[in-house]
Amino acid sequence: MYADLLFTGGSVLTPEGPADSAVAVTGERVTAVGPAGKLRELAGPRTEVVDLAGRLLLPGFQDAHVHPVPAGLELSQCDLTGTRTAAESVAAVRAYAEAHPERAWILGGGWSMEAFEGGTPTRELLDAVVPDRPVYLPNRDHHGAWVNSRALELAGIDRDTPDPADGRIERDASGVPSGTLQEGAMQLVGRLAPPATAADRLAALLHAQRHLHALGITAWQDALVGDFLGMDDPAQAYLAAARDGSLTARVVGALWWDRERGAEQIPELVAKREALSHGRFRAGTVKLMLDGVAENGTAALLDPYLDRCGCATANRGKSFVDPDRLPGYVTELDALGFQCHFHALGDRAVRDALDAVAAARAANGPSDTRPHLAHLQVVHPDDVPRFARLGATANIQPLWAAHEPQMDELTIPFLGPERSGWQYPFGSLLRSGARLAAGSDWPVSSPDPVQGIHVAVNRVGPGGGAPVFLPGERLGLRDAITAYTAGSAYVNHLDDTGRVAVGALADLVVLDRDPFAGDPAAVAEARVTHTYVGGVPVYRSQEG
């Protein structure tokens, strides 16, 4: 039988490593891997032969933690992801508001905390360019929002408004809200913003999908399917796309755990899993957000944050889910066959998550639920070997593991030298036997896996110019790619993807060069030329 696709003339990343091989695809699966001369006989009159011309064929990338629908919506709103200074951010808001006088609210986001003193922009900056309409703009990590006076007024937020239990209203010296809302306080304004329509959400999903396919991403785990802080629930968009066939990626949806409720929500999650799973979309995961982020002091730490003088404060961050009840929740979810996807950024949150997984293992015995912990900014060394012992996957976001202003100005000084050395311990986790998966948290940071692989390998940003960040935690190129392919495929329970091997689904990517043959410092220069899902092309560059 002739193949439908034949890749030849380049290098192939097989489970054994890079090799000069050809690959045949018939239908949706890989049917042969071997020497080009031997596979040439599989080329028939209708076979598409792809000449790799020295390029690299590898498994499709999978993003283990991403938010495509909010990202797609932000791309069509006031997008601040490219701004780097306060002046640039304000100018972008002004330009958007002037271009869209018909919009009752100015929505979007993506600003960088390092652009503003203390990471907290003020309402006065927005008032100067949008005085008459409410403005609500989450920052790039979506743990804080910048609002103007009109938005505060509509929400009834003033000096007498108390901080919510899961958030903080930033205030000036006199106690007046200054214009930044942290964590749960975002919802005080966010709940008032007009929601996107069903058509908007579907369009955003398909826009995001095109972008992700262009970056070689063939599957992902959406890390927030539900309602949270005014973010649009993507569930119905996925269901619509799965039903009409426009969902070309393979997607796992992580159902949101409402952190203001307890075990009484579990039957609802079971019902959602059944109702939402269709075609290429499955909703068999539950997302538990245990803490916040280090930059605004809400990541949960074992020991207190430091102040600007290096002295211990009274702040150890926030636990959004009661640590005493968390083991019971996770044990019940595990018994019902749910995967648990933890947001665990600080060392206390990481320990709480691992303790919960240990409780589930003790109560239920071994299972194939494949729990994973995302972000892992600060991991106490005592907890590093527990990942392998418990079978908990380390879900890493490599782009964050580099020196940049947010790290150097808003994180390291408040963690101190010892804890700063525990950040993003990719190498230590791998050496301890942990399985690594990788993702981007887009729109928090770029979804480009090649850029993430570059930082995982080099521990410097793609632009270079900064010192290497904790060089002992670097990964080898093959290990970094494995995290974005087989590692994330494991987390996603897509066991017939993530490798180029006979019988595997032909979810494949072609890079414009073979990074194994080049300088590791140049990994970021690689570009995707072809992306296939089940042997069907979903992206081809003009150069391809």
N, C-alpha and C positions, 0 to 999 in steps of 0.2 A: 504493500500500500504506500502510495506517495504521501509525503508530508504536505501540510498546508503552508508551513513556514519553515525556512531553513536559515539559520544564522551561521555564518562562516567567515573566516579570515580575520579573527581577532582572538581576544582572551575571554575566557568564561570563568566566573567565580563559582566554582562548584563547592559542595560541602567539604571537599578535601583541600580546597584552596584554589588559587588562580591556575588555569591551565589553557594551553593552546588547543581548543576543542571547537567542534561544531555542535549545534543544538537543533534538533528537529522537533516541530510542534505539529500535532494532528488533533483537530478539534480544539478543545480547551486545555489540553495537557501536553507536557513534554513527553515525547515518545522515544527519543534517542539522544545520547550525549556521547561523543567520541571523536576520533580523528576525522578531519574533513574529507580525506580520501575515501574513507569507509562510508560516510553518510551521504556522499555525493549521489549515490544510487537512489536516495529517497526523494530526489528532486524530479518532479514530473512536470508536465506542460502547464499545470495550473499552480505549481508551487511558487510562492513568493520567496525569493532568495534575498536575504539582507546581508550585504557585504559589510562586515564590521570595520574593515580597513584599519585594523590595529586597535580599534576601540574595545571597551569592556562591556560584556553582557553580564548582568547580575540579577538576582531576584528583585522583584518590586519592593520599594521601600514601604514600610508601614509606620504610621505615626500613632504611638500608643497613648497620646494625651493631647487632644486638639479640640478646638471649638469652631468648626467651619461656618456655621450659620451666623453667629455674632461677627465673625471676621468678614463674611461676605456682606453683611449689613453695614459694617463700619466703612467698607470700601466705597459704599454708595452714599455715605453721610459725611460728616465733618471729620475727615481722617487726618489725625495729627501724628501718625507713626513716623513720618519723615522729619519732624521738627526736633531740633536739638537745644534751642534756647527759649527763654520766655518770650522774647520779641518775635521769634519765628512762630511760636504757638499762637500768640495773640493775633499776629498778622493772618495766619491761616483761618482762625475763627472769623475774623473780620471779612475776609474774602468769601468764605462760605456763606455767611449771613447775608452779605450784599448780593450774592448770586442766587439766593433762595429766599426772597422776601415773602413768599407764600407759606413758608413753613412756620407753624405756630411755636414749635420748639426747635432749638438747635441741639441736635443729637449727634453722637459719633464717639470719638475718643482716641486713645493711643498715645497721649502725651507722656513724656519721660520725667520722672521725679527729679532727676539731677538738673533739669532745666530751671528749677525754682529753688530758692533758698529754703533749706530744711525739707525739701521735697513736697512743700505744701503751697500751691498757688493760691492767690487771693481772689475774692469776688470783685474787687475794684478793677483788676485787670480786664475781666470780662465785661463789667459794667461800662467801661470806656468804649467798647466796640458793639456791645449788644445790651442796651439799657432797657429795652421795652419788651423783650421776649425771654422766657426762661431758657437757660442753658444747662445741659447736663452732659458732662464729658468724663467718662471713666478713664483712668490712666492705663498705661500699657499692660499692667498686670491685673487690672480689673479688681483691685482691692481698695481703691479709693476713687473718688469722683470730684471733679472741679465744677462748681456751680456759681451762678451769679446771684445778685441780690433778688432779682425777680423770682428765681426758683426757690430761694429761701423763704421769700414772702408767701408764695403759693403754698408751700409746705407748712407754714406756720412755725418756722424754726427761728428762735430768737435766743437771747441770753439766758432765758429761763427754761429752755428745752433741755431735758436731761439726756445724757448719752444713753443709747440703747445698750442692753447687756452685751451684745455682740459687736459693738462698734464704738466710734468716737467722732464727735463733732469738733473739728479743730477750731480754736477760738483765739482772738487777739488778746492783748494784755488786759483789756477791760472786760473780757468774758463774752464779747460779741462774736457770733460765728463768723469765721474769716473767709470761708468759701471752699474748704476741702472737707469732704465727708469720708471717713474711713470705715471699711468693712460694712457691718450691718447698718450703720448710719446712712449709707448710700441709698437704702431703700426708702428713707424718709422723703426723698425727692424722686427717686427712680420709679416708685409706684405710681406717680402722677403722670409720667411721660406717656405719650400715646404709643400703644404697642404697634409693632409692624403687622401688616395684614398677612393672611395665609399666602397670598400671591407673592408678597415681599419676601417671606421666609423661604419659599420654594425657589424663587429667583436667586436669593443669596446662597442657598445650598448649591445650586447648579453652577453659579459663578465661582464659588469656592472650590468645587470639585474640579472645574477646568484648571484652576490655578494649581491645585495639588497634583493633578495628573501631569501637568507640565513640569513639575519638580520630581517626577518619578514615583509618586505615592499612589499605590494601588489599593490600599486598605488603611483604615484608621479606627481608633476608638474615640468616639465623641464623649468627652469627659463630663458633660453636664446636659442630661436630657431631663428637663423639668423646669420649674419656675424658681428663679433665684435672683434677688437684688435687681429686679426689673429686666433681666436678660430674657430674650425671647425663647420660649420652649421650642426646640427644633423637631419634636416628635412627629407632628403631623406632616411636616415637610419631608422627613425621611420616609414616612409611610406612603405618602403620595408618590414620591420618586421611585420607591421600591415597587409599587403597584403598576406604574405606567412604564417602567423599564428605563427611566432616565437616570436612575442610580447605578452608575457603572462601577463604582468602587464597592468593596466589601466593607461593611461598617458594623461595629459593635457600639451600641448605645449604653452608656452608664447612667442608670436612673438615679436621679437626685434624691439623697437622703435629707429630708427636711430636718434641719438641726434643732428646730424648736419643738419637735415632737419625738416620740419614742417608738417602742416596738409596735404600737397600734397601727403604724403605717405599713407594716410588712405585708399584710393581706392585699393592700392596694398595689404594692410593688409586684406581687405575684400576678395580679390581674393585668397590670401594665405590661409585664413581660409577655403574657399570652397575646394581648391585644396588639402590641406594636411589632412583634417579630414577624417579618414577611420578606420573602425573597432574600435580597442581599443585605437586609438590615435585621439585626438580632439585638434584643434588649435584655440580655442575661446578666448584666453587671449592675452593681449598686455603687454609687460614688459617695463616699463619706469624707467630707471636708473637715479635718480635725483642727486646723489652725489657720493663721493668716500668713503674712510675709514678714521677713526680717526688717525691711526698709522702713516700715511704719510701726515696728515694735509689736506686732500681733502674732508673729511666729511663736509657737510654744516652746520655751526653753527650760531646761532643767535648773539652770542658775540664772540670776537676773541679768538683764541688759545693763550695759554701762552707760554713763552719761558722757557728755563731751569732754569731761575732765578725766575719764577713765575710772570713775568711782561707780560702785554697784548701786543700782536703783532698786525700787520696789517692784519693778515690772518684769514679769516672767512670760509675758505674752498671753494669748487667749486659747482656751480649749473650747472649741465650738460644740463638741459632743462630749458629754459627761464621761470622763475616763473610767469611772467606776461602773458605768452601765454599758460602755462600749463592748467589752468582751461578750456580754450576753447578746447584744444585737448581732455581732459578727458570728457568733456561734449559731444563732437561729438562721441567719441568712445563708451561712455555709451549709447547714443541714438541708435547706431548701434548694441547694444547687446553685446559688448565686455566687458569682465572683465579686469580691470586694476590691474596690479601687479607692485607695486612700490618698487624699491630699495630706501629706505629712512633710512639712518643711523644716521645722525646728527639731532639736534632738529629743525634746519631751514628746512631741507628737509622733516622731518615729518610734520611740519606745512604747508609747501607748498602742500604736498600730500593731507592732510586733507582739506585744502582750496579748492583744485581742486575737491575733492569728494563732498564738500558742494555746489560748483557751479553746478556740474552735477545734484545733487539732486534738487536744486532750479529750474534749467531749465527743467529737464525731469520728475520730480516727482519720486516717489518710483520705484525701479526696482529690478530685481533679478540678477544683474550683479556681485554682491558679491566682491567688490574691497578689496584688502588686501595690507598691508604695511609690507615689510620684513625688518628684521635686527633690527631696533629700538634700536640702542645702546644708544642714548641720546634722551630722550623725556622730553620736558618741562612739569612740573606738570600741567600747564593750559590746555595742549592738551590731557592729559590722558582721561578725561571723554568724549572727542569728538568722540572717536572710537565708543562707544556704541550709542551715539546720531545719528551718521551718518551711522551706520551699516557697518563700515569698520573693517575688521578682522585684528587682530594683529598677524602677521606671525613671530614667534619667532625662533631663533636658540640657544637653551639653552646651548650648549657646550661652548659658548663664555662667559657665565655669571659666571666666576670664576676667582680667582686670579691665574695668571700665568705670565711669564716674559713679554709677549707682552702687557698685561694689565698693569702690575705694572711699567714697565720701559718706554713704548712707548705711553701710553695712559693717565693714571691718572695724571702724572706730567703736561701734556699739556692741560688738561681739568680743573684742579683745584678741590678743595674739594667739592664745591657745585654741579657742573655739574657731577662730578664723582658719586655722590649719585643719579643721575637720570638715571643711566645706567641699561638697560635691566629690566624695571619695570614690570615684569610679574605679581607679586602679586597685584600691584596697578591697572594694567589694568583689571585683573580678578574681583577685588572687585568693580571696577567702572561699571561693566556690559559688558565689551568687550568680544567678542568671540575670543578665541585663537586657532590658527593653529600652527603647528610646522614643522620644516625642518632642514636640515643640512648644505646646501650650499656645499656639497661634490663636488669637491675635496678640498674645503677650509678647511673642518674639517671632522671628521669621520661621515659616514652616519648611524651609529648604533643608532637606536632610544632608546635602553635601556640605552646607555651611556648618551644620551641627557636627558632622563627622570631622571636619577640619578642626573645630575647637576641641573635640574629645581627644584627637590625636596630638594636637600642638599646645592646648591650654592657653592659646592666645586667640583674640578675635580675628576674623577673616582679613581685616585690614592690617593686622600686624602693628608694630610700633610700641607695644606695651611689654612689660616683663612677663615671663611665663608664670602662670598662676598655679602654684603647687605642682611642680613638674613630676613629682612622684606619683601623681594620680592620672597621668596620661594613659591613654589606651593605644594599643597597636591598631593599625589601619584595618586589619581583618576583624579584630574584635569590635571596633567601632561600627563597621558595616554590619556585622552580625547582629548587633543590638538593634539596628534599624530594620533588619530583615527577619531572620529566624527568631530573634528575641521577642520582637513585637508580634510576630505571627503566633508564637506560643501564648503570649498574653491574650491574644484575640481568639484563641482556640481555632485558628486557621491552620491546622496541622498539615494540610497538603499544599501550603504556600511557604514562602520564606527560604526556598532553596531551588537551585537548578539541578534537577534530578529526574530520572525517568519516573513517570507516574504523578509528578507534582503538577499542580495547576500552572499554566503558562502565564503567570503574573510576572512580567519581566521588564527590565529597564536597560537601555543602552546609554552609556556615557560617551562623551566625545573624545575621551582619552582613557588610558589605563593608568589610574593613580598609583598602582603597585609598581609601575615602571618609572615613576617620577619622584621628585622631591616631596617628602611629606609636608613641607611648609607650603606647597603649592596645591594642596588638595582642593582648596576652595575655588580654584580656577576651573574645575571640571563642570560640565553642563550636561543636562539630559537631552538626548536627541530623539529617543523613542520610548514610549510607555505602552505596555500591553496588559490587558486584564483578560485572563482566560483565552489568550491567543488573539484577542481582538485589539487592534490599535486604538488607544484613547488619546494619544498625543504623538505628534511628530513635528519636530522643529523644521524650520525652513532649510536649515543646513543639513537635516537628516536625509 
